[in-house]
Amino acid sequence: MGRRRFVARGVPGRYRIWDNRRGRWWGETYELCPDELLVELNGARDHARVVALVKRYRGLKR
């Protein structure tokens, strides 16, 4: 398996998703590490599933 395109990186008090191919942040900040979202982004990239996971992680709080 090669290098993953999307990885979660910790920023003060939160997590952000880093796009290794474009060299910039992707999406919003999340309070909890978005593991399932990262798996989907690095795997099948099903648009409907990505949107559902973004909404889910946006609502999760510590």
Secondary structure by P-SEA (a helix, b strand, c coil): cccccbbbbbcccbbbbbbcccccccbbbbcccaaaaaaaaaccccaaaaaaaaaaaaaccc
